[in-house]
Structure formats: C-alpha cells, structure tokens
C-alpha cells in the first residue's frame, strides 16, 4: 500500500517552455501533497504544501507564479514549472499523506527535469 | 528552531559488517515525530520508520533497528549484516505534531556504500 507515482520520470525541454509534472496517490486518498526539490548530493528542499481544493502554501523564496501547483482531487496534484530556465533543472519529488497533522509522507519516484 | 543533523556524510563498509547511522535532532515541541527514509540510486524515497516522541522503545525490523534516546535527542539507525542492496542515501527527518500540515525537516543525509 501507500504507493505514489509521478509522471514523467524524466523530461528534457528547451528554455522558455512550461513543464507539467503529475503526482498521483494510487491506493489511498491524499488530503495533503508536498513538492520538493533536490539538487545533486543534497537534501530535499520543501517547495510547497497543497491541500485538496485549496491554494498551495509556498515556502519562503519559492516563486508561486513560477511553480504553479494544483491539487484538484484527493489523488492528483500537479506542478507546472512555467517558462523554465536552465537553473530550474533539478530532481522534483512529490509526497502524499492521508491527512495533515503528523501523518507519514509517502514519496513518489521523482522527476528529473533538464532545461536546455 | 527545528533541525536535524546527520554528521556522517559518507560511510563505507564491507558486506556483512554492522553499521550505525547517526541522527540528532532539535525541537522545542514535546510532541513530534521522527522518520527514516532510504533513497537508493533510483531516486525514490522509501519510508522505513516513523516514531513518535512518547514512544522510546527501540524497534527492530529484520536487519534494521532503531535506537531512540530522548535524553540525547538522537534517533540512530543500525543495519546489521549489511548487504550491497543497502547502499543508498539515508535521511532522518523530524515532523512536529499539532500543526495543520506535517512539514518534514530533513537532515542532510548519509551516503552508505556497502562493498562486496
């Protein structure tokens, strides 16, 4: 149980294009989903927290107009990197939990974004 | 402020050796949760354990064991008879209860290399 998928697993795009990453909880309903960014050999950095049907809460320093998050259903959240630039290249990982509070977060397999 | 410290950046052991990964945390809350996640080369974070601050019992799961010591604010992870498949980055994380969302504070991770 507690399986989270992400699509695509890898994407290469040209500078200036927008990229959408999907995060799905496959066998449970996720009230809360999280988006992280991880640079090579570094820890995970939380970008934003989203609750189903609500606007996402962004961490300090994360541009909400740059990283659009939509959590339209209890099993799907999307992250859109708008007008991507090479510095946006990174490993993006989502996680999902059944509820808020201190529920365990289950992580997706990650998406490797490369912006040329 | 909340903080998780994993002082060991990299550890290399030979197969069948026991290895302990250290985790020290800081928090002002009396109720909190501690986690360990494994990140193999594929990138996906695998949930290993969740422990609440009121449960100081050590836990054993197969070759894995965890030692929670509130007195020293540590939550160390031991792998007994290590195997090559244990090679991964291991993250310790802290979550404070009582908030609306369970934001995870990650340590910087420990890269474990198990040599055959």
Boltz contact constraints between the chains, C-beta under 6 A:
constraints:
  - contact:
      token1: [A, 32]
      token2: [B, 101]
      max_distance: 6.0
  - contact:
      token1: [A, 43]
      token2: [B, 106]
      max_distance: 6.0
  - contact:
      token1: [A, 43]
      token2: [B, 108]
      max_distance: 6.0
  - contact:
      token1: [A, 43]
      token2: [B, 109]
      max_distance: 6.0
  - contact:
      token1: [A, 44]
      token2: [B, 106]
      max_distance: 6.0
  - contact:
      token1: [A, 49]
      token2: [B, 101]
      max_distance: 6.0
  - contact:
      token1: [A, 100]
      token2: [B, 100]
      max_distance: 6.0
  - contact:
      token1: [A, 100]
      token2: [B, 101]
      max_distance: 6.0
  - contact:
      token1: [A, 101]
      token2: [B, 102]
      max_distance: 6.0
  - contact:
      token1: [A, 102]
      token2: [B, 33]
      max_distance: 6.0
  - contact:
      token1: [A, 102]
      token2: [B, 95]
      max_distance: 6.0
  - contact:
      token1: [A, 102]
      token2: [B, 97]
      max_distance: 6.0
  - contact:
      token1: [A, 102]
      token2: [B, 102]
      max_distance: 6.0
  - contact:
      token1: [A, 103]
      token2: [B, 102]
      max_distance: 6.0
  - contact:
      token1: [A, 104]
      token2: [B, 50]
      max_distance: 6.0
  - contact:
      token1: [A, 107]
      token2: [B, 45]
      max_distance: 6.0
  - contact:
      token1: [A, 109]
      token2: [B, 44]
      max_distance: 6.0
  - contact:
      token1: [A, 110]
      token2: [B, 43]
      max_distance: 6.0
